[in-house]
Amino acid sequence: MRKSKTIKMTVRSLSKLQPPPKNASSPSNEWTCAQQANLALAHYKSGAMAWRFKAKLGDERINMTRGRYPTWGIDEAIEWAREMRRLVDQGIDPRYHTNGNDDVTLRDFVTKSFKPHVKKHYKSWKNAVGMLNKRIVKHFGDRKLKAIAKKEVGAFHRALTEEISGTTANRYLALLSSLYKMAIEEELVEINPARGVKKAPENKSRDRYLHADEFERFIKVLEANLHKPSYQLIFILIALGPRSGELKDLRWSDVNLSDATLYLHDTKNGESRYVAVNSVALDLLTNMHKKRRRSSPWVFPSKKGQSGHLVDIRHPFKAICEAAKIKNIRPHDLRRSHATQLLNAGVDVMIVKEILGHKSLRSTQVYARVTTSSMAKSSEIASAKIREAMNG
């Protein structure tokens, strides 16, 4: 670690601090608080910032890490450091007197530190929080962070692979590993028990899409319910091919009916983009705009929950599939169905890539492999040439 510099800590001064460069030998920069000499702030290469208490009791040096900034504000950190200083002045080692690192449970760490970090830095933070609540905290929550062993994490991961897909089980393992990486940064633990656990074999990417007869049945059921916001969202999904998460919080201010475009802010790859609206989607959106509740900014409003807009379309989607007698289909498969139709019609794969908002061509090529009718048509061109030669 580099030598600590003393600064007066304010929100403004901390916003100007920089982490060490990626190639630096030191894992963090450290600044001492001018208002409280025993308090320091470590700034890691990852960009995370954590409070530290540093003192000397007899011949022993005391180093304690508490919480992350800004989850732990400046005033809270200063008060904590002063409490620790008072104990040291009384000849008491605060590491053993207080509810220290050894007593931190996974649930406490997730609640106070990891969840705020996830919400701030993860693009798909809602999914990560759901994974934490559903399985990780439920399984390990009451255990002390330091007490969870690698073999336990391995057993947890193997049990998951028997219940869910290998791909999803590996995501849980990666999230648990990230949790421990943060705990190591905060000096709560020294070992990451998720590191080195063998990943499960991952399933090949899904290639399900609506076939011609299924597509027709799906559209007919959908059309009969287009007065409902959830069905309207599903219609736009199949008409334009976006991800459902990109549409749920769409505002009317992001819809340009004159130019026939949608502006998507919150995309999976982190880049906002414009989507061209075709005529069938434009007809629906125009009709929705005329009948909208002017008090609501949302294109797909909902009275359920606090957000004011749709957050879940699983139930209406399931109802459509049951009525249309379609099995083994998921909402994301509508995106694949849209891409397949374009590719089968001869649209260049690079154009499809832009329509879908893929960052790499590899993602689009997953869809391209299912375009069997296009391949058959292309192959028949070669067949015709051979027949011409044979008959010539």
Buried (B, 14 or more C-beta within 10 A) or exposed (E): EEEBEEBEBEEEEBEEBEBBEEEEEEBBBBBBBEBBEBBBBBBBBBEBBBBBBBBEBEEEEBEBBBBBBEBBEBEBBBEBBBEBBEBBEEEBBBBEEBEEBEEBBBBBBBBBBBBBBBEEEBEEBEBBBEBBEEBBBEBBBEBBBBEBEBEBBBEBBEEBBEEBBBBBBBBBBEBBBBBBBBBBBBBBBEEBBBBEBEEBEEEEEBEBBBEEEBBEBBBEBBEEBBEEBBBBBBBBBBBBBBBBBBBBBBBBEBBEEEEBBBBBEBBBEEEEBEBEBEEBBBEBBEEBEEEBEEEBBBBBBBEEEEEBBBBBBEEBBEBBBEBBEBEEBBBBBBBBBBBBBBBBEEBEBEEBBEBBBBEEEEBBEBBBEBBEBBBEEEEEEEEEEEEEEEEE
